[in-house]
Amino acid sequence: MDASSPASSDAETAPRYVLRDQQSLRPPDRLGFAGTVLSEPTSYRDAIQHQEWQHAMAEEIAALERTGTWDLVPIPAHVHPITCKWVYKVKTRSDGSLECYKARLVARGFQQEHGRDYDETFAPVAHMTTVCTLLAVASVREWSISQLDVKNAFLNGELSEEVYMQPPPRYSVSEGMICHLRRSLYGLKQAPRAWFQRFASVVTAAVFSASTHDLALFVHTSSRGRTLLLLYVDDMIITGDDSEYIAFVKACLSEQFLMSDLGPLRYFLGIEVSSTPHGFYLSQEKYIQDLLDRASLTDHRTVKTPMELNVHLCATDRSPLLIPLVIVILLGVLFILALLVLTSHMLSIS
């Protein structure tokens, strides 16, 4: 072919894909609430300056006192109490809109010592494959799925160990007094286990049995039908064909814990769920958007390939685009996305 042919000329003038400067990228204001405090403070000193976070901390302290999380006692001899800190989170809905400001008092569990103030720590967590299977079963049998949320779930766990903690910042106590923890607190090494044991005892009393394949899945079977209850930390979903028993279970849980009935399942573990006459429609748009935010890839300049065309690279050309920790995190969330594809396939063939 002649070098001056139109095809050759187009190839020479075709634009090249230019790699973006990672240092210049900044996540966009995806939430877009003008005039609202949406940043998450990194310290108590920053948070106390904003009314929204003051209210959030006051709500958390009220919940701790309501559940009798601690007793104020003089410092026992030879006791080295652990400390605590505030953690702040702006919680959003699946569409990215503001849901609430959440302040959580977290114990510095890394200061605990095995055999002194904690022993066993393992607590079952629902497997993603179990979530996928439950969605598929509910779709095949045309069951509705309800979502429940336990507020301050870990505060319901009862401690069997002696754990002492310094009071939270600016918490009104007499000099020389510290907190003797009666219930588990976020951050304690045994907190997930204590909460799960308490929850399991309540649902077992309601004649549920833990699945042998996933200890976080509880099953109830009777002549009226079957009920499935799945727990993931403080979120749970319940489904089945025995509507009367499902209502009974919700009432039992509300008597024991501070519960929120969120209604039909819409958002669970990063999966948006929409019910249709033909089953469930699953999406992870928000999950993917959060992933792009984390990788600083939100300027919407998309290309067909992540590299320049016909480029020759060597190890010393430029610095790595992402630090290894970020790569590990991105691989983890991409694995979760792959499980969603599997779930969608299971639902499509059902």
C-alpha positions as a Markdown table, in Angstrom:
| # | Residue | x | y | z |
|---|---|---|---|---|
| 1 | Met | 0.0 | 0.0 | 0.0 |
| 2 | Asp | 1.3 | 3.5 | -0.9 |
| 3 | Ala | 2.5 | 5.4 | 2.2 |
| 4 | Ser | 0.5 | 8.5 | 1.1 |
| 5 | Ser | -2.8 | 6.6 | 0.9 |
| 6 | Pro | -5.8 | 7.9 | 3.0 |
| 7 | Ala | -5.6 | 4.9 | 5.3 |
| 8 | Ser | -2.0 | 5.6 | 6.1 |
| 9 | Ser | -2.7 | 9.3 | 6.6 |
| 10 | Asp | -5.5 | 8.5 | 9.1 |
| 11 | Ala | -3.4 | 6.2 | 11.1 |
| 12 | Glu | -0.7 | 8.8 | 11.4 |
| 13 | Thr | -3.1 | 11.5 | 12.6 |
| 14 | Ala | -5.1 | 9.2 | 14.9 |
| 15 | Pro | -5.0 | 10.5 | 18.5 |
| 16 | Arg | -2.9 | 8.5 | 21.0 |
| 17 | Tyr | -4.2 | 7.5 | 24.4 |
| 18 | Val | -2.5 | 9.6 | 27.0 |
| 19 | Leu | -2.1 | 8.3 | 30.5 |
| 20 | Arg | -3.6 | 10.6 | 33.2 |
| 21 | Asp | -1.5 | 12.2 | 35.8 |
| 22 | Gln | -2.6 | 10.3 | 39.0 |
| 23 | Gln | -1.4 | 13.2 | 41.2 |
| 24 | Ser | -3.8 | 15.6 | 39.7 |
| 25 | Leu | -6.9 | 13.5 | 40.1 |
| 26 | Arg | -9.3 | 14.2 | 42.9 |
| 27 | Pro | -12.6 | 12.4 | 43.7 |
| 28 | Pro | -15.6 | 14.6 | 42.7 |
| 29 | Asp | -18.2 | 15.8 | 45.1 |
| 30 | Arg | -20.5 | 12.9 | 44.2 |
| 31 | Leu | -22.9 | 13.7 | 46.9 |
| 32 | Gly | -23.4 | 17.3 | 45.9 |
| 33 | Phe | -25.1 | 18.7 | 48.9 |
| 34 | Ala | -24.3 | 22.4 | 48.9 |
| 35 | Gly | -23.9 | 24.0 | 52.3 |
| 36 | Thr | -23.9 | 20.7 | 54.2 |
| 37 | Val | -21.0 | 19.3 | 56.3 |
| 38 | Leu | -20.2 | 16.1 | 54.4 |
| 39 | Ser | -16.5 | 15.7 | 55.2 |
| 40 | Glu | -15.6 | 13.1 | 57.8 |
| 41 | Pro | -13.5 | 14.5 | 60.7 |
| 42 | Thr | -10.3 | 12.7 | 61.5 |
| 43 | Ser | -10.3 | 13.7 | 65.2 |
| 44 | Tyr | -12.5 | 14.7 | 68.0 |
| 45 | Arg | -11.2 | 18.2 | 67.9 |
| 46 | Asp | -12.4 | 18.6 | 64.3 |
| 47 | Ala | -15.8 | 17.0 | 65.0 |
| 48 | Ile | -16.7 | 19.0 | 68.0 |
| 49 | Gln | -16.8 | 22.2 | 65.9 |
| 50 | His | -19.8 | 21.0 | 63.9 |
| 51 | Gln | -23.3 | 20.7 | 65.2 |
| 52 | Glu | -24.1 | 17.6 | 63.1 |
| 53 | Trp | -21.2 | 15.6 | 64.6 |
| 54 | Gln | -22.0 | 16.9 | 68.1 |
| 55 | His | -25.5 | 15.5 | 67.7 |
| 56 | Ala | -24.2 | 12.2 | 66.3 |
| 57 | Met | -21.9 | 11.8 | 69.3 |
| 58 | Ala | -24.7 | 12.6 | 71.8 |
| 59 | Glu | -26.9 | 9.9 | 70.2 |
| 60 | Glu | -24.1 | 7.4 | 70.5 |
| 61 | Ile | -23.5 | 8.2 | 74.2 |
| 62 | Ala | -27.2 | 7.9 | 74.8 |
| 63 | Ala | -27.3 | 4.5 | 73.2 |
| 64 | Leu | -24.3 | 3.3 | 75.3 |
| 65 | Glu | -25.9 | 4.5 | 78.5 |
| 66 | Arg | -29.3 | 3.0 | 77.6 |
| 67 | Thr | -27.8 | -0.4 | 77.1 |
| 68 | Gly | -25.8 | -0.3 | 80.3 |
| 69 | Thr | -22.5 | -0.7 | 78.4 |
| 70 | Trp | -20.4 | 0.2 | 81.4 |
| 71 | Asp | -20.3 | 0.9 | 85.1 |
| 72 | Leu | -18.1 | 3.8 | 86.4 |
| 73 | Val | -15.7 | 2.4 | 89.0 |
| 74 | Pro | -12.5 | 3.5 | 90.8 |
| 75 | Ile | -9.4 | 2.3 | 89.0 |
| 76 | Pro | -8.5 | -1.2 | 90.4 |
| 77 | Ala | -4.9 | -1.8 | 91.5 |
| 78 | His | -2.6 | -3.2 | 88.8 |
| 79 | Val | -5.2 | -2.5 | 86.0 |
| 80 | His | -4.1 | -0.8 | 82.8 |
| 81 | Pro | -7.3 | 0.4 | 81.1 |
| 82 | Ile | -7.5 | 0.6 | 77.4 |
| 83 | Thr | -8.4 | 3.9 | 75.7 |
| 84 | Cys | -11.0 | 4.7 | 73.1 |
| 85 | Lys | -11.6 | 7.1 | 70.2 |
| 86 | Trp | -14.4 | 8.5 | 68.1 |
| 87 | Val | -14.8 | 7.4 | 64.4 |
| 88 | Tyr | -17.0 | 9.4 | 62.1 |
| 89 | Lys | -18.8 | 8.3 | 59.0 |
| 90 | Val | -21.2 | 10.0 | 56.5 |
| 91 | Lys | -23.7 | 7.3 | 55.6 |
| 92 | Thr | -25.3 | 7.5 | 52.2 |
| 93 | Arg | -28.2 | 5.7 | 50.5 |
| 94 | Ser | -27.8 | 3.6 | 47.4 |
| 95 | Asp | -28.4 | 6.6 | 45.2 |
| 96 | Gly | -25.6 | 8.6 | 46.9 |
| 97 | Ser | -27.9 | 10.9 | 48.9 |
| 98 | Leu | -27.2 | 11.7 | 52.5 |
| 99 | Glu | -28.7 | 9.3 | 55.0 |
| 100 | Cys | -27.2 | 10.4 | 58.3 |
| 101 | Tyr | -24.1 | 11.4 | 60.2 |
| 102 | Lys | -22.8 | 8.5 | 62.3 |
| 103 | Ala | -20.4 | 8.8 | 65.2 |
| 104 | Arg | -19.1 | 5.6 | 66.8 |
| 105 | Leu | -17.1 | 5.2 | 70.0 |
| 106 | Val | -14.5 | 2.6 | 69.3 |
| 107 | Ala | -12.3 | 0.9 | 71.9 |
| 108 | Arg | -8.6 | 0.6 | 71.0 |
| 109 | Gly | -8.6 | -3.2 | 71.0 |
| 110 | Phe | -5.0 | -3.4 | 70.0 |
| 111 | Gln | -4.2 | -2.5 | 73.6 |
| 112 | Gln | -5.8 | -5.6 | 74.9 |
| 113 | Glu | -3.8 | -8.6 | 75.9 |
| 114 | His | -4.8 | -12.2 | 75.3 |
| 115 | Gly | -5.7 | -14.0 | 78.6 |
| 116 | Arg | -6.1 | -10.7 | 80.4 |
| 117 | Asp | -9.1 | -9.0 | 78.9 |
| 118 | Tyr | -10.0 | -11.3 | 75.9 |
| 119 | Asp | -9.9 | -14.9 | 74.9 |
| 120 | Glu | -11.8 | -16.3 | 71.9 |
| 121 | Thr | -12.5 | -13.9 | 69.1 |
| 122 | Phe | -13.9 | -15.9 | 66.1 |
| 123 | Ala | -17.5 | -15.0 | 64.9 |
| 124 | Pro | -19.2 | -16.4 | 61.8 |
| 125 | Val | -20.0 | -14.0 | 59.0 |
| 126 | Ala | -22.3 | -14.8 | 56.1 |
| 127 | His | -20.4 | -15.9 | 53.0 |
| 128 | Met | -21.1 | -14.0 | 49.8 |
| 129 | Thr | -22.0 | -17.3 | 48.1 |
| 130 | Thr | -24.7 | -17.8 | 50.7 |
| 131 | Val | -26.1 | -14.4 | 49.9 |
| 132 | Cys | -26.1 | -15.3 | 46.2 |
| 133 | Thr | -27.8 | -18.6 | 46.8 |
| 134 | Leu | -30.5 | -17.1 | 49.1 |
| 135 | Leu | -31.3 | -14.5 | 46.4 |
| 136 | Ala | -31.6 | -17.3 | 43.8 |
| 137 | Val | -33.8 | -19.5 | 46.0 |
| 138 | Ala | -36.1 | -16.5 | 46.8 |
| 139 | Ser | -36.4 | -15.7 | 43.1 |
| 140 | Val | -37.2 | -19.2 | 42.1 |
| 141 | Arg | -39.9 | -19.6 | 44.7 |
| 142 | Glu | -41.2 | -16.1 | 44.3 |
| 143 | Trp | -40.6 | -15.2 | 48.0 |
| 144 | Ser | -40.4 | -11.6 | 49.1 |
| 145 | Ile | -37.2 | -10.5 | 51.0 |
| 146 | Ser | -37.3 | -8.1 | 53.9 |
| 147 | Gln | -34.2 | -6.3 | 55.3 |
| 148 | Leu | -33.6 | -5.6 | 59.0 |
| 149 | Asp | -31.0 | -3.5 | 60.7 |
| 150 | Val | -29.8 | -3.7 | 64.3 |
| 151 | Lys | -28.8 | -0.4 | 65.7 |
| 152 | Asn | -25.5 | -0.5 | 67.7 |
| 153 | Ala | -25.5 | -4.2 | 67.3 |
| 154 | Phe | -22.2 | -4.9 | 69.1 |
| 155 | Leu | -23.5 | -3.1 | 72.2 |
| 156 | Asn | -25.8 | -6.1 | 72.7 |
| 157 | Gly | -23.0 | -8.6 | 73.3 |
| 158 | Glu | -22.3 | -9.5 | 76.9 |
| 159 | Leu | -18.7 | -9.7 | 78.1 |
| 160 | Ser | -17.4 | -12.5 | 80.2 |
| 161 | Glu | -14.0 | -11.0 | 80.6 |
| 162 | Glu | -12.9 | -8.1 | 82.8 |
| 163 | Val | -12.3 | -5.1 | 80.5 |
| 164 | Tyr | -11.6 | -1.6 | 81.8 |
| 165 | Met | -11.5 | 1.5 | 79.6 |
| 166 | Gln | -10.8 | 5.2 | 80.0 |
| 167 | Pro | -13.9 | 7.4 | 79.6 |
| 168 | Pro | -14.5 | 9.0 | 76.3 |
| 169 | Pro | -13.3 | 12.6 | 75.7 |
| 170 | Arg | -15.1 | 15.2 | 77.8 |
| 171 | Tyr | -17.4 | 12.5 | 79.3 |
| 172 | Ser | -18.4 | 13.8 | 82.8 |
| 173 | Val | -16.9 | 11.5 | 85.4 |
| 174 | Ser | -15.4 | 11.9 | 88.8 |
| 175 | Glu | -11.7 | 12.0 | 89.1 |
| 176 | Gly | -10.1 | 8.6 | 89.3 |
| 177 | Met | -13.1 | 6.8 | 87.8 |
| 178 | Ile | -13.0 | 4.6 | 84.7 |
| 179 | Cys | -15.4 | 2.5 | 82.7 |
| 180 | His | -15.8 | -1.2 | 83.6 |
| 181 | Leu | -17.3 | -2.7 | 80.5 |
| 182 | Arg | -20.4 | -4.9 | 80.9 |
| 183 | Arg | -21.3 | -5.1 | 77.2 |
| 184 | Ser | -19.1 | -5.3 | 74.2 |
| 185 | Leu | -18.0 | -2.2 | 72.4 |
| 186 | Tyr | -16.9 | -1.7 | 68.8 |
| 187 | Gly | -13.2 | -2.2 | 68.5 |
| 188 | Leu | -12.9 | -4.9 | 71.2 |
| 189 | Lys | -11.3 | -8.1 | 69.9 |
| 190 | Gln | -14.2 | -10.2 | 71.3 |
| 191 | Ala | -17.0 | -7.8 | 70.2 |
| 192 | Pro | -18.1 | -9.6 | 67.0 |
| 193 | Arg | -18.1 | -13.0 | 68.9 |
| 194 | Ala | -20.1 | -11.6 | 71.8 |
| 195 | Trp | -22.7 | -10.0 | 69.5 |
| 196 | Phe | -23.1 | -13.2 | 67.4 |
| 197 | Gln | -23.5 | -15.4 | 70.5 |
| 198 | Arg | -26.3 | -13.1 | 71.8 |
| 199 | Phe | -28.1 | -13.0 | 68.5 |
| 200 | Ala | -27.8 | -16.7 | 68.0 |
| 201 | Ser | -29.3 | -17.3 | 71.4 |
| 202 | Val | -32.3 | -15.2 | 70.6 |
| 203 | Val | -33.1 | -16.8 | 67.2 |
| 204 | Thr | -32.4 | -20.3 | 68.6 |
| 205 | Ala | -35.1 | -19.6 | 71.2 |
| 206 | Ala | -37.4 | -18.8 | 68.3 |
| 207 | Val | -36.8 | -22.3 | 67.0 |
| 208 | Phe | -34.3 | -21.5 | 64.3 |
| 209 | Ser | -31.4 | -23.8 | 63.5 |
| 210 | Ala | -28.0 | -22.7 | 62.2 |
| 211 | Ser | -27.2 | -24.1 | 58.8 |
| 212 | Thr | -24.3 | -26.6 | 58.7 |
| 213 | His | -23.0 | -25.0 | 55.6 |
| 214 | Asp | -23.0 | -21.4 | 56.9 |
| 215 | Leu | -23.4 | -20.7 | 60.6 |
| 216 | Ala | -24.7 | -17.2 | 59.9 |
| 217 | Leu | -27.7 | -18.7 | 58.1 |
| 218 | Phe | -30.6 | -19.7 | 60.3 |
| 219 | Val | -33.5 | -21.9 | 59.1 |
| 220 | His | -36.9 | -22.6 | 60.5 |
| 221 | Thr | -39.2 | -25.3 | 59.0 |
| 222 | Ser | -42.8 | -26.0 | 60.0 |
| 223 | Ser | -46.0 | -27.4 | 58.5 |
| 224 | Arg | -46.7 | -23.8 | 57.3 |
| 225 | Gly | -43.5 | -23.4 | 55.4 |
| 226 | Arg | -39.9 | -22.4 | 55.6 |
| 227 | Thr | -38.2 | -19.3 | 56.8 |
| 228 | Leu | -34.5 | -18.2 | 56.1 |
| 229 | Leu | -32.7 | -15.6 | 58.2 |
| 230 | Leu | -29.2 | -14.4 | 57.2 |
| 231 | Leu | -27.0 | -12.3 | 59.4 |
| 232 | Tyr | -24.1 | -10.2 | 58.2 |
| 233 | Val | -22.7 | -8.4 | 61.2 |
| 234 | Asp | -25.6 | -6.0 | 62.0 |
| 235 | Asp | -27.6 | -6.4 | 58.8 |
| 236 | Met | -29.9 | -9.2 | 58.1 |
| 237 | Ile | -32.4 | -10.4 | 55.5 |
| 238 | Ile | -35.3 | -12.7 | 56.1 |
| 239 | Thr | -37.4 | -14.5 | 53.5 |
| 240 | Gly | -39.7 | -17.5 | 53.2 |
| 241 | Asp | -43.2 | -18.6 | 52.5 |
| 242 | Asp | -44.5 | -18.4 | 56.1 |
| 243 | Ser | -45.5 | -14.8 | 56.4 |
| 244 | Glu | -47.1 | -15.2 | 59.8 |
| 245 | Tyr | -43.9 | -16.6 | 61.3 |
| 246 | Ile | -41.8 | -13.9 | 59.6 |
| 247 | Ala | -43.9 | -11.3 | 61.3 |
| 248 | Phe | -43.5 | -13.2 | 64.6 |
| 249 | Val | -39.7 | -13.3 | 64.2 |
| 250 | Lys | -39.6 | -9.5 | 63.6 |
| 251 | Ala | -41.6 | -8.9 | 66.7 |
| 252 | Cys | -39.3 | -11.1 | 68.8 |
| 253 | Leu | -36.2 | -9.4 | 67.5 |
| 254 | Ser | -37.6 | -6.0 | 68.2 |
| 255 | Glu | -38.3 | -7.0 | 71.8 |
| 256 | Gln | -34.6 | -7.9 | 72.3 |
| 257 | Phe | -32.8 | -5.3 | 70.2 |
| 258 | Leu | -33.3 | -1.8 | 68.9 |
| 259 | Met | -34.4 | -2.8 | 65.3 |
| 260 | Ser | -35.3 | -1.0 | 62.1 |
| 261 | Asp | -37.5 | -2.8 | 59.6 |
| 262 | Leu | -36.2 | -1.4 | 56.3 |
| 263 | Gly | -39.0 | -3.1 | 54.3 |
| 264 | Pro | -38.3 | -4.9 | 51.0 |
| 265 | Leu | -34.7 | -5.6 | 50.3 |
| 266 | Arg | -33.1 | -2.8 | 48.3 |
| 267 | Tyr | -29.5 | -2.6 | 49.2 |
| 268 | Phe | -27.3 | -5.2 | 50.9 |
| 269 | Leu | -23.5 | -5.6 | 50.9 |
| 270 | Gly | -23.1 | -3.3 | 48.0 |
| 271 | Ile | -25.8 | -5.0 | 45.9 |
| 272 | Glu | -28.8 | -2.9 | 44.8 |
| 273 | Val | -31.9 | -5.2 | 44.5 |
| 274 | Ser | -35.1 | -4.3 | 42.7 |
| 275 | Ser | -38.1 | -6.7 | 42.6 |
| 276 | Thr | -39.7 | -7.3 | 39.3 |
| 277 | Pro | -42.5 | -9.6 | 38.1 |
| 278 | His | -39.9 | -11.9 | 36.7 |
| 279 | Gly | -37.6 | -12.0 | 39.7 |
| 280 | Phe | -34.9 | -9.7 | 41.1 |
| 281 | Tyr | -32.8 | -7.1 | 39.2 |
| 282 | Leu | -29.4 | -6.7 | 40.7 |
| 283 | Ser | -27.0 | -3.8 | 40.3 |
| 284 | Gln | -23.8 | -2.6 | 41.8 |
| 285 | Glu | -23.7 | 0.9 | 40.3 |
| 286 | Lys | -23.0 | 2.6 | 43.7 |
| 287 | Tyr | -20.5 | -0.1 | 44.6 |
| 288 | Ile | -18.6 | 0.5 | 41.3 |
| 289 | Gln | -18.8 | 4.3 | 41.8 |
| 290 | Asp | -17.2 | 3.9 | 45.2 |
| 291 | Leu | -14.5 | 1.7 | 43.7 |
| 292 | Leu | -13.8 | 4.4 | 41.1 |
| 293 | Asp | -13.6 | 7.0 | 43.8 |
| 294 | Arg | -11.1 | 4.9 | 45.7 |
| 295 | Ala | -8.9 | 4.5 | 42.6 |
| 296 | Ser | -9.2 | 8.2 | 41.7 |
| 297 | Leu | -10.7 | 7.3 | 38.3 |
| 298 | Thr | -13.8 | 9.5 | 38.4 |
| 299 | Asp | -13.0 | 12.2 | 35.8 |
| 300 | His | -15.1 | 10.2 | 33.3 |
| 301 | Arg | -12.4 | 10.2 | 30.7 |
| 302 | Thr | -12.9 | 6.7 | 29.5 |
| 303 | Val | -10.8 | 4.9 | 26.9 |
| 304 | Lys | -11.0 | 1.5 | 25.2 |
| 305 | Thr | -7.7 | 0.4 | 26.7 |
| 306 | Pro | -5.9 | 1.4 | 30.0 |
| 307 | Met | -2.6 | 1.9 | 28.2 |
| 308 | Glu | -1.2 | 4.0 | 25.3 |
| 309 | Leu | -1.3 | 2.1 | 22.0 |
| 310 | Asn | 2.0 | 0.7 | 20.7 |
| 311 | Val | 3.9 | 1.9 | 23.8 |
| 312 | His | 7.1 | 0.1 | 24.9 |
| 313 | Leu | 7.5 | 0.1 | 28.7 |
| 314 | Cys | 10.4 | -0.8 | 31.0 |
| 315 | Ala | 10.7 | -1.0 | 34.8 |
| 316 | Thr | 12.5 | 2.4 | 35.1 |
| 317 | Asp | 10.2 | 4.5 | 32.9 |
| 318 | Arg | 7.9 | 5.9 | 35.6 |
| 319 | Ser | 6.7 | 5.3 | 39.1 |
| 320 | Pro | 3.9 | 2.8 | 39.8 |
| 321 | Leu | 0.4 | 4.1 | 39.3 |
| 322 | Leu | -1.0 | 2.6 | 42.5 |
| 323 | Ile | 0.6 | 1.6 | 45.8 |
| 324 | Pro | 0.5 | -2.1 | 46.5 |
| 325 | Leu | -2.1 | -1.7 | 49.3 |
| 326 | Val | -4.6 | -0.1 | 46.9 |
| 327 | Ile | -4.0 | -2.8 | 44.4 |
| 328 | Val | -4.9 | -5.4 | 47.0 |
| 329 | Ile | -8.0 | -3.6 | 47.9 |
| 330 | Leu | -9.1 | -3.2 | 44.3 |
| 331 | Leu | -8.5 | -6.9 | 43.6 |
| 332 | Gly | -10.8 | -7.7 | 46.6 |
| 333 | Val | -13.7 | -5.5 | 45.5 |
| 334 | Leu | -13.3 | -6.8 | 41.9 |
| 335 | Phe | -13.7 | -10.3 | 43.3 |
| 336 | Ile | -17.0 | -9.3 | 44.9 |
| 337 | Leu | -18.1 | -7.9 | 41.6 |
| 338 | Ala | -17.3 | -11.2 | 39.9 |
| 339 | Leu | -19.6 | -12.9 | 42.5 |
| 340 | Leu | -22.4 | -10.6 | 41.5 |
| 341 | Val | -22.0 | -11.8 | 37.9 |
| 342 | Leu | -22.3 | -15.3 | 39.1 |
| 343 | Thr | -25.5 | -14.4 | 41.1 |
| 344 | Ser | -27.0 | -12.7 | 38.0 |
| 345 | His | -26.4 | -15.9 | 36.0 |
| 346 | Met | -28.0 | -18.0 | 38.7 |
| 347 | Leu | -31.1 | -15.8 | 38.7 |
| 348 | Ser | -31.3 | -15.7 | 34.9 |
| 349 | Ile | -31.4 | -19.5 | 34.6 |
| 350 | Ser | -33.9 | -19.8 | 37.4 |
